[in-house]
């Protein structure tokens, strides 16, 4: 299947980077949609990117990337983790909406990840359904350094969780098929609540970059996970 999108994954990523720059500079161009825009949206949606983000009220993708209605397909769940329902939504985005770019968006100070750390290191148990969600994060914490100060340990855990979700998507049959076709890419990112900045991560290495990097130096995760 070939992409039906007029925009490439690299162009989509650059649009997100440029939007976050505007957000940081206080130069957002989002405003109330016109009647023409609303009429156009009744005919369907053509988002240029899919965002899997956290439910945290401080991390609204449309705001931090300065985009309007119909431009992003957004799936939000506490801890930005994969479940059957989330996977179904992502599959829809790839198979039907043909969004060329998928972003797994975590954020600093994530409460779901903090709860998972408390379970891992202190045996804390949450209420039943919350614990089910927390248990889904625990596998991402295997490499977390228990000796780090709490703030740094949480930051490491948040990044590990994003990377694991990226690799889970890449390792799925759907993810492998779309990447093999050459038109879709997946990236991980961390939103810094204190600054408003989005930091994009390389998919499998330790390096990362922040918004504002040169266009030709954007790290994109399109490598399949190591087996």
Secondary structure by P-SEA (a helix, b strand, c coil): ccccccccaaaaaaaaaaaaaaaaacccccccccaaaaaaaaabbbbcccccccccccccccccccccccccbbbbcccccccaaaaaaaaaaaacccccbbbbccccccaaaaaaaaaacccccccaaaaaaaaaaccccccccccccaaaaaaaaaaaaaaaaaaaaaacaaaaaaaaaccbbbbbbbbcccccbbbbbcccccccccccccccccccccccccc
